[in-house]
Amino acid sequence: MVADQSDFELWLRGWDPLPAVTVDSMDPGRAVALAAVMDEPAPASPWLLPLWHWVYFVDWPTTGALGTDGHPSGGAFIPPIPERTRMFVGGRLELQGGLRSGVPARRYSSVIRREVKEGTTGTMLFVTVRHEIEQGGRVALVDEQDLMYRSGAAVRPYAVAAPTGPLVSDASWQEPFKAGPVLLFRFSALTANSHRIHYDLPYATGVEGYRDLVVHGPLLAVLLADLVASRAPDRRVASMRYRFLRPVLAGDQILLAGRPDDRGAELAALAADGEMSARASVVYR
């Protein structure tokens, strides 16, 4: 049976997760490790680059608490949907001073939105989780993440053929990128992301129907944020919005492109067929 909106409303009846509070010592070694994974120099400053806080406040459920796909099988912020599949589809970041490694921080997390929608590929639940991170008695950043859930197998219209053709853009910032399995495995380990599509090739191809391992959406967002940091090192980012549009797979050549102006920059991860796999925008402080 194909689930519809009434099924989702029934499953979600009474689901109202309480806010959660977690703390992190903000070990500088995690930022050093992320720099190594990204082939970048070790940070010279304790101030974290935008989105680098994703290697902090990571959740480590027991292995027995994971589902067959590697995702946690349950949890306070995970909706009670049968045969649940999950996709991180985008989010927003507000930097209200920024975070420093080496200084303990506290994170306040809550579900601020949930919405059931009918689309051409079926019924979907969109959930927005808001994280406010305090450090030194003040809010350092606000991180809102949009997650999409389905009941049953997801539809993957871009998983069959590898995009081909030259990487072409007239953007003033351009950086080619291609991910291999080692990078995906290391990023998974550093962010405690045990979803098997990122490191288990037989699972990714044989069970979930992808052509190859899947590049993490958060990795694409970090790459786009780092493009700003490398090309406009004297500008401080006040906010960032990002959206993941279609999968990038291991071995796919993409182009990280940026169009800056005095206020910020428009960013994109472009596939060889010219389509965007991810897009983002940043506003300078």
FIMAR-56120 format. One record per atom (N, C-alpha, C, CB): residue in three letters; y, x, z. Coordinates in steps of 0.02 Angstrom, whole numbers, plus 50000, padded with zeros to 5 digits. Glycine has a CB too. Layout:
BEGIN
ALAYXZ ...
END
This chain:
BEGIN
MET499405004150000 MET500005000050000 MET500635004350000 MET500004995350060 VAL501105002649958 VAL501735006349955 VAL502205003550008 VAL502055005849885 ALA502475007950051 ALA502915005850105 ALA503585003550076 ALA503025011450156 ASP503874998150105 ASP504524995850084 ASP505004995950144 ASP504484988850054 GLN505604993250135 GLN506114993650187 GLN505894990050251 GLN506764990850162 SER505554984450244 SER505334980750303 SER504824984750344 SER505044974050283 ASP504394988650310 ASP503924992850345 ASP504294998050387 ASP503434996350296 PHE504795001350356 PHE505175006350392 PHE505535003350452 PHE505685009650345 GLU505824997550444 GLU506184994350499 GLU505704992750557 GLU506534988050476 LEU505094990850540 LEU504594989550592 LEU504404995950627 LEU503974986250562 TRP504275001250590 TRP504085007650620 TRP504625010550665 TRP503905012650566 LEU505255009450645 LEU505815012350681 LEU506065008150739 LEU506375013650634 ARG505775002350748 ARG505984997950803 ARG505875001450870 ARG505604991250800 GLY506405002250908 GLY506355005450973 GLY506425013050970 GLY505705003851004 TRP506485015850910 TRP506565023150905 TRP507305024850914 TRP506305025850836 ASP507475027450972 ASP508165029150988 ASP508145035451032 ASP508525023151025 PRO508035041151001 PRO507935047351040 PRO508545049251081 PRO507755053050994 LEU508415051551142 LEU508955053751185 LEU509205060651163 LEU508705054051258 PRO509845062051177 PRO510105068751161 PRO509705074151197 PRO510855069251179 ALA509705080151169 ALA509335085751198 ALA509815091651207 ALA508735087751154 VAL509675095651258 VAL510075101651272 VAL509605107651274 VAL510475100951339 THR509775112851237 THR509395119051237 THR509875124951245 THR508965119851172 VAL509605130451269 VAL510015136551278 VAL509685142251242 VAL510105138151354 ASP510095147251224 ASP509835153151189 ASP510225159151214 ASP509905152351112 SER509875164651224 SER510205170751246 SER510595174151190 SER509695175651274 MET510485172051128 MET510825174751069 MET510685182251060 MET511575173451074 ASP510055184051064 ASP509835190951056 ASP510115193950991 ASP509065191451058 PRO510505199250994 PRO510765202250932 PRO510225204450883 PRO511205208250948 GLY509625205750909 GLY509085207950865 GLY508895202850813 GLY508495209650906 ARG509015196550825 ARG508845191450775 ARG509315191750715 ARG508875184350807 ALA509955193150728 ALA510425193950672 ALA510265200350633 ALA511155194250698 VAL510065205550668 VAL509855211750634 VAL509245210350591 VAL509705217350686 ALA508775206450617 ALA508175204750578 ALA508345200650517 ALA507675200950622 LEU508805195750523 LEU508995191850465 LEU509325196250412 LEU509465186150485 ALA509745200850433 ALA510055205450385 ALA509525209350347 ALA510535210250422 ALA509005211650382 ALA508465215350350 ALA508095210850300 ALA507965218050402 VAL507955204650319 VAL507625199950274 VAL508035198750211 VAL507475193350309 MET508695198450219 MET509145197050163 MET509345203250124 MET509755193550188 ASP509055209150143 ASP509235215450111 ASP509975217050118 ASP509045215350037 GLU510245215650177 GLU510945216950191 GLU510995221950248 GLU511315210450208 PRO511565225550254 PRO511645230250309 PRO511635226650377 PRO512295234150301 ALA511425230250428 ALA511435227350495 ALA512145225350513 ALA511155232450547 PRO512245219750547 PRO512925217450562 PRO513325222650601 PRO512895210950602 ALA513935223850579 ALA514385228550614 ALA514785225050668 ALA514855231850564 SER514775218350668 SER515155214350716 SER514695209450750 SER515745210650681 PRO514825207550812 PRO514405202450845 PRO514525195450818 PRO514535202550919 TRP515075194350781 TRP515225187750754 TRP514725186050698 TRP515955187350728 LEU514385180450705 LEU513885178550657 LEU514205175750593 LEU513405173350686 LEU513915177350536 LEU514135174350473 LEU513955166850474 LEU513815177950413 PRO514305162850434 PRO514135155750431 PRO513405154550415 PRO514565152250378 LEU513095150150453 LEU512395148050448 LEU511895152950478 LEU512225146850377 TRP512125158850499 TRP511645163550529 TRP511415161150598 TRP511965170450535 HIS511725156150625 HIS511475153450689 HIS510805149950680 HIS511985148450718 TRP510585149050617 TRP509935145850606 TRP509345150150628 TRP509865144150533 VAL509455156450643 VAL508905160550670 VAL508905160250747 VAL508965167850646 TYR509355156250775 TYR509385155150847 TYR509195147850861 TYR510095156850876 PHE509055146350923 PHE508865139550944 PHE508265137050903 PHE509455134650937 VAL507805141450886 VAL507225139350847 VAL506705136250894 VAL506925145350808 ASP506355131250867 ASP505845127750906 ASP505155130650890 ASP505855120150890 TRP504755131750942 TRP504085134350935 TRP503585129650968 TRP504035141450964 PRO503405124050935 PRO502865119850963 PRO502205123650961 PRO502805113150924 THR501735121551001 THR501075124650999 THR500755123450931 THR500615121951056 THR500305127850912 THR499975127150847 THR499595120550843 THR499495132950835 GLY499305118450899 GLY498945112150900 GLY499385106050891 GLY498575111450964 ALA500045106950899 ALA500515101350892 ALA500785100750821 ALA501095102150939 LEU500515104950774 LEU500735104650705 LEU500275100250664 LEU500765111750675 GLY500565097050613 GLY500165093050567 GLY499835097450514 GLY500585087750534 THR499465094250469 THR499115098050417 THR499595101550369 THR498645093450379 ASP500215099050364 ASP500705102250320 ASP501075107950354 ASP501185097150295 GLY500955108950419 GLY501295114150456 GLY501895111650495 GLY501505119450411 HIS502155105750478 HIS502705102850516 HIS502455100350584 HIS503035097150476 PRO502885100050635 PRO502685096950698 PRO502445089750686 PRO503255096950749 SER501905087950717 SER501625081250707 SER502005075950745 SER500895081050727 GLY502425077950793 GLY502815073250831 GLY503375076850867 GLY502385069450881 GLY503805072950899 GLY504375075750935 GLY504915070550942 GLY504645081950899 ALA505385071750988 ALA505895066751003 ALA506315064850943 ALA506345069351058 PHE506475069650900 PHE506915068250843 PHE506535066750779 PHE507385074050832 ILE505875066250783 ILE505465065050724 ILE505285057650722 ILE504825069450724 PRO505475053950670 PRO505355046750668 PRO504615045050664 PRO505715043650609 PRO504405039550697 PRO503695037650698 PRO503485034050634 PRO503565033150758 ILE503425037950581 ILE503235035250515 ILE502545037750498 ILE503755037350460 PRO502085033350478 PRO501415035750459 PRO501425039650394 PRO500935029850452 GLU500975044550389 GLU500925048850330 GLU501605051650311 GLU500625044950270 ARG501945054150362 ARG502645056150354 ARG502705062650315 ARG502955057050423 THR503175062850267 THR503395068950235 THR504145069750247 THR503225068850157 ARG504365075950248 ARG505055077450268 ARG505375082250219 ARG505075080450339 MET506025081250207 MET506395085850165 MET507095086650194 MET506425083250091 PHE507325092950198 PHE507995094650220 PHE508435094050158 PHE508035101850253 VAL508915089350157 VAL509275087950095 VAL510005090450095 VAL509275080550082 GLY510275092350153 GLY510955094950153 GLY511265094550221 GLY511385091150103 GLY511915095850224 GLY512255095650288 GLY512965098150285 GLY511875099550339 ARG513265098650344 ARG513955100750351 ARG514015105350411 ARG514425094550359 LEU514465110150406 LEU514575115050459 LEU515325115450472 LEU514285121950440 GLU515515114950536 GLU516205116050556 GLU516225121850605 GLU516515109650587 LEU516605126950588 LEU516665132850631 LEU517305132350673 LEU516655139350589 GLN517215131150736 GLN517785130350782 GLN517865136750824 GLN517695124050828 GLY517915142250790 GLY517955148650823 GLY517385153250807 GLY517995147650897 GLY516795150450795 GLY516215154450776 GLY515805156750836 GLY516445160350737 LEU515205159350820 LEU514735161550871 LEU514665169150870 LEU514055158350860 ARG514525171850930 ARG514405179050937 ARG513695180250961 ARG514915182250985 SER513365185050933 SER512725187050960 SER512825190751026 SER512335191550909 GLY512335190451069 GLY512365193851132 GLY512695189951188 GLY512735200151124 VAL512965183951172 VAL513285179751222 VAL512905173251227 VAL514045178451204 PRO512615171451284 PRO512215165351290 PRO512605159151266 PRO511985164251362 ALA512235154551235 ALA512535148451208 ALA512105142451225 ALA512635149151131 ARG512415136651223 ARG512075130251239 ARG512165125451180 ARG512355127151305 ARG511625122251161 ARG511645117651104 ARG511505110451127 ARG511135119751050 TYR511935105851107 TYR511855098751121 TYR511675095351055 TYR512515095651152 SER511095092151053 SER510835089250991 SER510735081750999 SER510175092550971 SER510885078050946 SER510795070750948 SER510715068050877 SER511395067250984 VAL510375062350872 VAL510325058750809 VAL510935054150804 VAL509655054650803 ILE511345055350753 ILE511965051450748 ILE511935046250692 ILE512555056050737 ARG511435046650649 ARG511395041750594 ARG510675041150571 ARG511855043650535 ARG510495035050554 ARG509855033850521 ARG509955028050473 ARG509275032450571 GLU509685028650414 GLU509795023550362 GLU509205023350316 GLU510445024950323 VAL508925017450306 VAL508375016350259 VAL508665014350192 VAL507875011050286 LYS508445017750139 LYS508695016350072 LYS508115015450024 LYS509155021850048 GLU508225011149975 GLU507745010349920 GLU508005014249859 GLU507645002849902 GLY507585018349831 GLY507775022249772 GLY507275021349717 GLY507855029549789 THR507395024749661 THR506945024249604 THR506255027349620 THR507245027749544 THR506235031649671 THR505595034749689 THR505285031649752 THR505695042249699 GLY505575026149776 GLY505285022849833 GLY505765022249892 GLY504675026349855 THR505485020449950 THR505885019450010 THR505955026050048 THR505565014150055 MET506565027350071 MET506715033650106 MET507105032150169 MET507105038450060 LEU506995036150220 LEU507385035950281 LEU507805042250284 LEU506935035250344 PHE508465041450291 PHE508915047150299 PHE509135047450372 PHE509525046550252 VAL509045053250402 VAL509215054450472 VAL509705060250475 VAL508575055750515 THR510255059550512 THR510715064950522 THR510685067150595 THR511445062850503 VAL510545073550605 VAL510515076550672 VAL511145080950680 VAL509855080650683 ARG511495079950735 ARG512115083650749 ARG511985088550806 ARG512705078850766 HIS512165094850794 HIS512115100050845 HIS512815102650861 HIS511645105850821 GLU513005102350924 GLU513625105550946 GLU513425111450989 GLU514085100450986 ILE513655117350970 ILE513475123451006 ILE514085126151043 ILE513195128850957 GLU514005126851109 GLU514535129351151 GLU514385136651171 GLU514615124951214 GLN514915140451175 GLN514855147351197 GLN515505149151234 GLN514725152251136 GLY515425151851293 GLY516015153551333 GLY516415147551354 GLY516445158251295 GLY516085141751362 GLY516425135751386 GLY516795131851333 GLY516895137651438 ARG516695133451269 ARG517035129751216 ARG516545128551159 ARG517655133551190 VAL516685123451118 VAL516275122051060 VAL516415127351007 VAL516405114851032 ALA515905131050988 ALA515975136350938 ALA515855133850868 ALA515505142050954 LEU515385129250860 LEU515255126350794 LEU514905119650801 LEU514845131150750 VAL514975115650748 VAL514625109250743 VAL514215109350679 VAL515145103150743 ASP513575107950685 ASP513105108350630 ASP512765101550622 ASP512575114050642 GLU512895098150566 GLU512575091750551 GLU512075092750494 GLU513095086250533 GLN511455090550505 GLN510925091550456 GLN510655084850434 GLN510355096050485 ASP510595083850368 ASP510345077650340 ASP509615078750320 ASP510765075450279 LEU509175074550346 LEU508455074950333 LEU508225068450301 LEU508055076350398 MET507765069050253 MET507505063250219 MET506745062750232 MET507655063550143 TYR506525056750251 TYR505815055650266 TYR505545050250220 TYR505725053550340 ARG504915051050201 ARG504535046150164 ARG503885044750201 ARG504405048450091 SER503565039350181 SER502875038050203 SER502425039050142 SER502805030850233 GLY501995044050146 GLY501565045650090 GLY501835051550050 GLY501495039650045 ALA501495053149997 ALA501665059049957 ALA502355058449926 ALA501145060149903 ALA502725063849926 ALA503385064049896 ALA503325064649820 ALA503795069849924 VAL503855062449786 VAL503885063049713 VAL504255069449696 VAL504245056849681 ARG503945073549654 ARG504235080149638 ARG504325080849563 ARG503795085849667 PRO504865078149535 PRO504935078249462 PRO505095085049433 PRO505475073549443 TYR505245090049475 TYR505445096449448 TYR504925101849461 TYR506115098649477 ALA504315099949477 ALA503825104849499 ALA503355107149444 ALA503425101949555 VAL503425104749383 VAL502925106249332 VAL503085112549293 VAL502855100349285 ALA503625112549256 ALA503785118149211 ALA504295122749242 ALA504035115549143 ALA504225129149228 ALA504725133949251 ALA505325133749204 ALA504425141249253 PRO505935133249232 PRO506525133349188 PRO506595139949153 PRO507165131849229 THR506765139749089 THR506835145849050 THR507515146049016 THR506265146348997 GLY507725152048996 GLY508355152848962 GLY508795157748999 GLY508705146148955 PRO509345159748969 PRO509795164549001 PRO510185161249057 PRO510275167548950 LEU510345165249108 LEU510765162949163 LEU511495163849141 LEU510605166849229 VAL511825158249129 VAL512505158549101 VAL512965154549145 VAL512525155949029 SER513545157449162 SER514065153949199 SER514725157449186 SER513895153649276 ASP515275153649188 ASP515925156749184 ASP516255157449252 ASP516375152649138 ALA515865156549306 ALA516125157349373 ALA516315164649386 ALA515615155049425 SER516845165649424 SER517075172549437 SER516625176249486 SER517785172449465 TRP516265172649529 TRP515765175849572 TRP515075174349544 TRP515825173349646 GLN514675179549532 GLN514005178549506 GLN513535183649538 GLN513995179249429 GLU512965181149560 GLU512455185549590 GLU511765182849573 GLU512555186149668 PRO511365186449533 PRO510695184049518 PRO510245184649580 PRO510385187949459 PHE509755180249583 PHE509295180349641 PHE508615177749619 PHE509575176049699 LYS508095180849646 LYS507405178649636 LYS507015180049699 LYS507085182149574 ALA506675174949725 ALA506305175649787 ALA505565176949772 ALA506385169449831 GLY505265181449811 GLY504555182649808 GLY504215180149871 GLY504405190049797 PRO503555180249873 PRO503195177649931 PRO503325181349995 PRO502465177749917 VAL503465187849993 VAL503585191550054 VAL504245189250086 VAL503615199150040 LEU504765188450046 LEU505395185950073 LEU505305179050103 LEU505925185750018 LEU504955174650069 LEU504855167850095 LEU504465167950160 LEU504495163450043 PHE503955172150164 PHE503565172650226 PHE504005175150284 PHE502955177350216 ARG504405180250271 ARG504815183050325 ARG505355178150347 ARG505145189650302 PHE505655174450300 PHE506165169550319 PHE505835163850359 PHE506525166850257 SER505245161850339 SER504875156750377 SER504755158950448 SER504205155150343 ALA504535165250456 ALA504385167750523 ALA505005168150566 ALA504055174650518 LEU505555170350536 LEU506175171350575 LEU506485164750596 LEU506675175350535 THR506395159550556 THR506675153050573 THR506165148250603 THR506985149950511 ALA505565150650617 ALA505025146550645 ALA504875140450602 ALA505205144350716 ASN504895141450537 ASN504755136050489 ASN504035136850465 ASN505255136150429 SER503595132650492 SER502885133350475 SER502655128650420 SER502475132250537 HIS503115125550384 HIS502925121350328 HIS502555125550276 HIS503545117850296 ARG501955123650259 ARG501505127950220 ARG501725128850148 ARG500815125150222 ILE502175124750122 ILE502395125550053 ILE502755132150042 ILE502845119750033 HIS502985135450096 HIS503375141550089 HIS502955147950091 HIS503885141750143 TYR502325147550113 TYR501935153650119 TYR501205152850101 TYR501995156250189 ASP500955146850094 ASP500245145550081 ASP500175143050009 ASP499955140350132 LEU500045147649962 LEU500045145849891 LEU499515140549874 LEU499925151949849 PRO498885141149897 PRO498405135849880 PRO498625128949905 PRO497715137449909 TYR498935128749963 TYR499185122249989 TYR499755119749946 TYR499395122950062 ALA500245124149932 ALA500845122049894 ALA500655119249825 ALA501325127849886 THR500175122549792 THR499985120449724 THR499445115049724 THR499745126449684 GLY498935115849766 GLY498365111349763 GLY498465104849801 GLY497775114749790 VAL498865104949854 VAL498965098949895 VAL499625095549879 VAL498925100649969 GLU500165099449878 GLU500825096349869 GLU501055096349796 GLU501335099949912 GLY500675099649752 GLY500805098949681 GLY501365103149652 GLY500945092049666 TYR501595108149689 TYR502105112649662 TYR501785117849616 TYR502495116049719 ARG502195120849574 ARG501965126049529 ARG501865132649565 ARG502465127049472 ASP502235133749620 ASP502205140049658 ASP502465138549728 ASP502625145749622 LEU502535143749768 LEU502845142949834 LEU503555140549826 LEU502825149649873 VAL503805136949876 VAL504465133849874 VAL504965137949914 VAL504435126549900 VAL505535139349884 VAL506075142849919 VAL506395138049968 VAL506595145749869 HIS506505140250029 HIS506805135950080 HIS507515133750059 HIS506835139650148 GLY507655127350069 GLY508345125050060 GLY508825128950103 GLY508395117750074 PRO508685129850169 PRO509135133750210 PRO509255140850186 PRO508875134050280 LEU508745143950154 LEU508845150650126 LEU509355150450070 LEU508165153450100 LEU509335145250028 LEU509825144549975 LEU510525143750004 LEU509655138649929 ALA510585139750057 ALA511235138750089 ALA511505145250118 ALA511185133350143 VAL511075149150150 VAL511285155550178 VAL511505160250122 VAL510705158750219 LEU511145160250067 LEU511335164550010 LEU512035162649984 LEU510825163949954 LEU512175156249979 LEU512825154049955 LEU513375155850004 LEU512825146449942 ALA513235155050069 ALA513735156950120 ALA513855164450119 ALA513505154750189 ASP513315168350109 ASP513395175550107 ASP513765177850045 ASP512705178950109 LEU513735173949990 LEU514125175649931 LEU514865175549947 LEU513965170649873 VAL515085170649987 VAL515775170350008 VAL515945176450052 VAL515925163750046 ALA515505177950099 ALA515625183550145 ALA515695190150107 ALA515075184050197 SER515295191050054 SER515315197450018 SER515895197849968 SER514665198449980 ARG516095192149939 ARG516625192249888 ARG517315190949917 ARG516465187049835 ALA517355187749976 ALA518005186550008 ALA517955188550081 ALA518215178950000 PRO517835194950095 PRO517695197150164 PRO518285196250212 PRO517495204350164 ASP518895195650186 ASP519485194850229 ASP519635187650245 ASP520085198050196 ARG519265182950217 ARG519385175850229 ARG518885173150279 ARG519365171750163 ARG519105169150326 ARG518665165950375 ARG518525158850353 ARG518985166150446 VAL517895156950356 VAL517685150250336 VAL517795145350394 VAL516945150150313 ALA518125139850380 ALA518235134550430 ALA517695129250426 ALA518925131450421 SER517455127750365 SER516945122550358 SER516545123750294 SER517265115550357 MET515955120950293 MET515515121450234 MET515125115050228 MET515045127650240 ARG515065112650167 ARG514635106950149 ARG514135109350098 ARG515055100850122 TYR513515107150103 TYR512995109450056 TYR512505103750043 TYR512625115650084 ARG512205104049984 ARG511715098949964 ARG511175102349922 ARG512045093149925 PHE510545100749936 PHE509975103349898 PHE509775098049847 PHE509375105149945 LEU509755099849783 LEU509685095049730 LEU508985094949699 LEU510185096349677 ARG508665100649694 ARG507985100849668 ARG507675107449690 ARG507965100049590 PRO507005107949691 PRO506685114049717 PRO506805120149674 PRO505955112849724 VAL506845125849708 VAL506805132449677 VAL506135135349699 VAL507415137149697 LEU505755138149652 LEU505095140649668 LEU505075148249664 LEU504565137649621 ALA504605151149698 ALA504525158449698 ALA504465160949626 ALA503905160649739 GLY504835166249611 GLY504825169049544 GLY505345166149497 GLY504165168149514 ASP505655160449516 ASP506175157549474 ASP506815161749480 ASP506315150249494 GLN507095163749424 GLN507735167249424 GLN508295162149428 GLN507805171749360 ILE508725162849478 ILE509305158449484 ILE509935162649487 ILE509235153849547 LEU510495159249479 LEU511135162649482 LEU511555159449537 LEU511505162249413 LEU511765163449585 LEU512225161249637 LEU512925161949608 LEU512135165249704 ALA513295156449602 ALA513935156549569 ALA514465153549614 ALA513905152749503 GLY515065156349611 GLY515615153849652 GLY516265153649613 GLY515705158149713 ARG516645148249626 ARG517305147349596 ARG517815146949652 ARG517335140949550 PRO518135152549668 PRO518595152649725 PRO519305150449706 PRO518615159549756 ASP519675148049755 ASP520395147049749 ASP520705148749816 ASP520565139749727 ASP521335147249825 ASP521685149249886 ASP521425145449948 ASP522425148149879 ARG521125139749937 ARG520905135549994 ARG520175136550013 ARG521015128349978 GLY519775139049966 GLY519055139749979 GLY518685141449916 GLY518775133350009 ALA518075138749909 ALA517675140249850 ALA517155134749839 ALA517325147149857 GLU517015133549775 GLU516465129249755 GLU515885133649736 GLU516665124449696 LEU515295132149761 LEU514715136549753 LEU514135132749724 LEU514525139649821 ALA513685136349690 ALA513095133149662 ALA512545138249652 ALA513255129749595 ALA511925135849659 ALA511335139649639 ALA511095136649574 ALA510765139549695 LEU511165140449519 LEU511035137949452 LEU510365140349426 LEU511595140149404 ALA509975135749398 ALA509345137449367 ALA509455139649295 ALA508845131449370 ALA508945142349265 ALA508995144949197 ALA509125139449146 ALA508375148749178 ASP508985133149163 ASP509125127649116 ASP509835125049125 ASP508635121949126 GLY510235128349168 GLY510925126449177 GLY511045121349231 GLY511195124049114 GLU510515118449258 GLU510585113349310 GLU510665116549379 GLU509985108649309 MET511005112949423 MET511105115349492 MET510495113649535 MET511735112249522 SER510245118649570 SER509715117449620 SER510025116049688 SER509245123449624 ALA510615118949701 ALA510975117649763 ALA511715118549749 ALA510745122449821 ARG512125114949786 ARG512845115849780 ARG513155115849849 ARG513165110249736 ALA513735118949854 ALA514075119449919 ALA514815120349907 ALA513785125249962 SER515205119049958 SER515925120349956 SER516125122950024 SER516335113949936 VAL516585127850024 VAL516845130450087 VAL517605129750087 VAL516635137950097 VAL517875128850146 VAL518595128550157 VAL518775134250203 VAL518815121650186 TYR519275138150184 TYR519495143750226 TYR519915141250284 TYR519885148850184 ARG519905145250337 ARG520335143750394 ARG521055145650376 ARG520105147550456 
END
